[in-house]
Amino acid sequence: MHSALFDVPAESATGAASTALAVFAGITRLMALPQADEILKRFVPWLASEPKN
């Protein structure tokens, strides 16, 4: 099915998907750290979490 839609072997697509998943998991892990939120509040406040009320 995959080969019918795209002109790439299924093995490459699976490798690309697993790589993307690992990268996104790493980014998610880093963004969960309090230090990351402090950096965001300082340099890009529109991306920082909002304070809990």
The first five atom37 places (N, CA, C, CB, O) and aatype in JSON, in Angstrom:
{
  "aatype": [12, 8, 15, 0, 10, 13, 3, 19, 14, 0, 6, 15, 0, 16, 7, 0, 0, 15, 16, 0, 10, 0, 19, 13, 0, 7, 9, 16, 1, 10, 12, 0, 10, 14, 5, 0, 3, 6, 9, 10, 11, 1, 13, 19, 14, 17, 10, 0, 15, 6, 14, 11, 2],
  "atom_mask": [
    [1, 1, 1, 1, 1],
    [1, 1, 1, 1, 1],
    [1, 1, 1, 1, 1],
    [1, 1, 1, 1, 1],
    [1, 1, 1, 1, 1],
    [1, 1, 1, 1, 1],
    [1, 1, 1, 1, 1],
    [1, 1, 1, 1, 1],
    [1, 1, 1, 1, 1],
    [1, 1, 1, 1, 1],
    [1, 1, 1, 1, 1],
    [1, 1, 1, 1, 1],
    [1, 1, 1, 1, 1],
    [1, 1, 1, 1, 1],
    [1, 1, 1, 0, 1],
    [1, 1, 1, 1, 1],
    [1, 1, 1, 1, 1],
    [1, 1, 1, 1, 1],
    [1, 1, 1, 1, 1],
    [1, 1, 1, 1, 1],
    [1, 1, 1, 1, 1],
    [1, 1, 1, 1, 1],
    [1, 1, 1, 1, 1],
    [1, 1, 1, 1, 1],
    [1, 1, 1, 1, 1],
    [1, 1, 1, 0, 1],
    [1, 1, 1, 1, 1],
    [1, 1, 1, 1, 1],
    [1, 1, 1, 1, 1],
    [1, 1, 1, 1, 1],
    [1, 1, 1, 1, 1],
    [1, 1, 1, 1, 1],
    [1, 1, 1, 1, 1],
    [1, 1, 1, 1, 1],
    [1, 1, 1, 1, 1],
    [1, 1, 1, 1, 1],
    [1, 1, 1, 1, 1],
    [1, 1, 1, 1, 1],
    [1, 1, 1, 1, 1],
    [1, 1, 1, 1, 1],
    [1, 1, 1, 1, 1],
    [1, 1, 1, 1, 1],
    [1, 1, 1, 1, 1],
    [1, 1, 1, 1, 1],
    [1, 1, 1, 1, 1],
    [1, 1, 1, 1, 1],
    [1, 1, 1, 1, 1],
    [1, 1, 1, 1, 1],
    [1, 1, 1, 1, 1],
    [1, 1, 1, 1, 1],
    [1, 1, 1, 1, 1],
    [1, 1, 1, 1, 1],
    [1, 1, 1, 1, 1]
  ],
  "atom_positions": [
    [[0.83, -1.19, 0.0], [0.0, 0.0, 0.0], [0.87, 1.25, 0.0], [-0.94, 0.0, 1.2], [0.63, 2.17, -0.79]],
    [[1.87, 1.3, 0.89], [2.72, 2.48, 0.97], [3.44, 2.72, -0.35], [3.74, 2.32, 2.11], [3.53, 3.85, -0.81]],
    [[3.97, 1.65, -0.96], [4.7, 1.8, -2.22], [3.8, 2.3, -3.34], [5.34, 0.48, -2.62], [4.27, 2.94, -4.28]],
    [[2.52, 2.02, -3.23], [1.59, 2.49, -4.26], [1.36, 4.0, -4.15], [0.26, 1.75, -4.15], [1.09, 4.65, -5.15]],
    [[1.46, 4.54, -2.95], [1.22, 5.97, -2.75], [2.47, 6.81, -2.96], [0.67, 6.21, -1.36], [2.4, 7.9, -3.52]],
    [[3.62, 6.3, -2.51], [4.86, 7.05, -2.57], [5.92, 6.21, -3.27], [5.33, 7.45, -1.16], [5.86, 4.98, -3.25]],
    [[6.86, 6.88, -3.89], [7.89, 6.17, -4.64], [9.14, 5.96, -3.78], [8.25, 6.94, -5.91], [10.25, 6.27, -4.21]],
    [[8.95, 5.42, -2.57], [10.07, 5.1, -1.68], [9.82, 3.72, -1.09], [10.24, 6.17, -0.55], [8.67, 3.32, -0.89]],
    [[10.89, 2.99, -0.81], [10.7, 1.67, -0.18], [10.12, 1.81, 1.23], [12.03, 0.89, -0.13], [10.36, 2.81, 1.9]],
    [[9.39, 0.82, 1.65], [8.77, 0.85, 2.98], [9.82, 0.92, 4.08], [7.88, -0.38, 3.18], [9.58, 1.53, 5.12]],
    [[10.99, 0.3, 3.86], [12.05, 0.33, 4.87], [12.54, 1.75, 5.13], [13.22, -0.56, 4.43], [12.8, 2.11, 6.27]],
    [[12.66, 2.56, 4.08], [13.1, 3.95, 4.27], [12.04, 4.75, 5.01], [13.4, 4.61, 2.9], [12.36, 5.56, 5.88]],
    [[10.78, 4.52, 4.67], [9.71, 5.26, 5.32], [9.65, 4.9, 6.8], [8.37, 4.98, 4.64], [9.41, 5.77, 7.64]],
    [[9.85, 3.63, 7.11], [9.83, 3.21, 8.51], [10.99, 3.81, 9.27], [9.86, 1.68, 8.62], [10.83, 4.24, 10.41]],
    [[12.16, 3.85, 8.65], [13.34, 4.46, 9.29], [13.14, 5.95, 9.51], [0.0, 0.0, 0.0], [13.51, 6.48, 10.55]],
    [[12.57, 6.62, 8.53], [12.32, 8.06, 8.67], [11.3, 8.32, 9.76], [11.83, 8.66, 7.34], [11.44, 9.27, 10.53]],
    [[10.27, 7.49, 9.84], [9.25, 7.68, 10.87], [9.83, 7.44, 12.26], [8.06, 6.73, 10.63], [9.52, 8.17, 13.2]],
    [[10.67, 6.42, 12.4], [11.25, 6.15, 13.73], [12.25, 7.25, 14.12], [11.95, 4.78, 13.74], [12.36, 7.58, 15.3]],
    [[12.96, 7.8, 13.16], [13.88, 8.9, 13.45], [13.1, 10.14, 13.88], [14.74, 9.22, 12.21], [13.47, 10.8, 14.86]],
    [[12.04, 10.45, 13.16], [11.21, 11.6, 13.53], [10.61, 11.42, 14.92], [10.09, 11.81, 12.49], [10.55, 12.37, 15.7]],
    [[10.16, 10.22, 15.22], [9.6, 9.95, 16.54], [10.63, 10.16, 17.64], [9.05, 8.52, 16.6], [10.32, 10.72, 18.68]],
    [[11.86, 9.71, 17.41], [12.93, 9.88, 18.4], [13.26, 11.36, 18.59], [14.19, 9.11, 17.98], [13.47, 11.8, 19.72]],
    [[13.32, 12.12, 17.52], [13.61, 13.55, 17.61], [12.5, 14.27, 18.37], [13.77, 14.16, 16.21], [12.77, 15.09, 19.25]],
    [[11.25, 13.98, 18.04], [10.13, 14.63, 18.72], [10.06, 14.24, 20.19], [8.81, 14.29, 18.03], [9.71, 15.07, 21.03]],
    [[10.4, 13.01, 20.51], [10.42, 12.58, 21.91], [11.51, 13.32, 22.68], [10.65, 11.06, 22.01], [11.3, 13.71, 23.83]],
    [[12.66, 13.53, 22.05], [13.74, 14.28, 22.69], [13.36, 15.73, 22.93], [0.0, 0.0, 0.0], [13.65, 16.29, 23.99]],
    [[12.72, 16.34, 21.95], [12.28, 17.73, 22.1], [11.24, 17.84, 23.21], [11.71, 18.26, 20.77], [11.28, 18.78, 24.01]],
    [[10.32, 16.89, 23.26], [9.3, 16.89, 24.3], [9.94, 16.76, 25.67], [8.3, 15.75, 24.07], [9.53, 17.43, 26.62]],
    [[10.94, 15.89, 25.78], [11.63, 15.69, 27.06], [12.34, 16.98, 27.49], [12.66, 14.53, 26.95], [12.29, 17.35, 28.66]],
    [[13.0, 17.64, 26.55], [13.68, 18.89, 26.89], [12.7, 19.99, 27.29], [14.53, 19.36, 25.71], [12.97, 20.76, 28.21]],
    [[11.58, 20.06, 26.6], [10.6, 21.11, 26.91], [9.93, 20.89, 28.26], [9.55, 21.17, 25.81], [9.33, 21.82, 28.79]],
    [[10.01, 19.69, 28.81], [9.41, 19.41, 30.11], [10.29, 19.92, 31.26], [9.18, 17.92, 30.27], [9.82, 19.98, 32.4]],
    [[11.53, 20.28, 30.99], [12.42, 20.76, 32.03], [12.08, 22.19, 32.42], [13.88, 20.66, 31.57], [11.77, 23.01, 31.55]],
    [[12.14, 22.51, 33.7], [11.84, 23.88, 34.14], [12.82, 24.9, 33.55], [11.88, 23.96, 35.67], [12.43, 26.04, 33.3]],
    [[14.06, 24.5, 33.33], [15.05, 25.42, 32.75], [14.65, 25.84, 31.34], [16.44, 24.76, 32.72], [14.88, 26.98, 30.94]],
    [[14.04, 24.95, 30.59], [13.6, 25.28, 29.24], [12.51, 26.34, 29.28], [13.1, 24.03, 28.51], [12.49, 27.26, 28.46]],
    [[11.6, 26.23, 30.24], [10.54, 27.22, 30.36], [11.1, 28.58, 30.74], [9.5, 26.77, 31.38], [10.62, 29.61, 30.26]],
    [[12.1, 28.59, 31.6], [12.74, 29.86, 31.98], [13.41, 30.52, 30.77], [13.78, 29.62, 33.09], [13.33, 31.74, 30.6]],
    [[14.07, 29.74, 29.95], [14.7, 30.28, 28.73], [13.64, 30.83, 27.79], [15.54, 29.18, 28.02], [13.81, 31.91, 27.21]],
    [[12.55, 30.09, 27.64], [11.47, 30.57, 26.78], [10.86, 31.86, 27.31], [10.38, 29.5, 26.64], [10.59, 32.78, 26.54]],
    [[10.65, 31.94, 28.61], [10.08, 33.17, 29.21], [11.0, 34.36, 28.99], [9.83, 32.98, 30.7], [10.54, 35.49, 28.83]],
    [[12.29, 34.1, 28.98], [13.25, 35.19, 28.83], [13.41, 35.65, 27.39], [14.59, 34.78, 29.38], [13.44, 36.85, 27.13]],
    [[13.5, 34.71, 26.44], [13.84, 35.06, 25.07], [12.65, 35.03, 24.1], [14.89, 34.15, 24.57], [12.61, 35.83, 23.16]],
    [[11.72, 34.14, 24.3], [10.54, 34.05, 23.43], [9.3, 33.84, 24.3], [10.69, 32.9, 22.38], [8.76, 32.73, 24.35]],
    [[8.85, 34.89, 24.98], [7.76, 34.74, 25.95], [6.44, 34.24, 25.36], [7.51, 36.05, 26.62], [5.63, 33.67, 26.09]],
    [[6.2, 34.43, 24.08], [4.95, 33.96, 23.48], [4.92, 32.44, 23.37], [4.77, 34.57, 22.1], [3.85, 31.86, 23.14]],
    [[6.08, 31.76, 23.53], [6.11, 30.3, 23.51], [6.14, 29.68, 24.91], [7.31, 29.82, 22.72], [6.01, 28.47, 25.05]],
    [[6.32, 30.5, 25.92], [6.43, 29.99, 27.3], [5.07, 29.58, 27.83], [7.07, 31.04, 28.22], [4.03, 30.01, 27.34]],
    [[5.11, 28.74, 28.84], [3.85, 28.32, 29.47], [3.29, 29.49, 30.27], [4.07, 27.08, 30.38], [4.02, 30.38, 30.71]],
    [[1.99, 29.47, 30.45], [1.35, 30.52, 31.23], [1.4, 30.14, 32.7], [-0.11, 30.75, 30.77], [1.37, 28.95, 33.04]],
    [[1.47, 31.11, 33.58], [1.49, 30.79, 35.01], [0.16, 30.17, 35.45], [1.79, 32.05, 35.85], [-0.91, 30.52, 34.94]],
    [[0.25, 29.26, 36.39], [-0.96, 28.65, 36.92], [-1.63, 29.6, 37.9], [-0.65, 27.3, 37.61], [-0.97, 30.16, 38.78]],
    [[-2.92, 29.8, 37.75], [-3.67, 30.71, 38.64], [-4.46, 29.92, 39.64], [-4.6, 31.62, 37.84], [-5.16, 30.51, 40.47]]
  ]
}
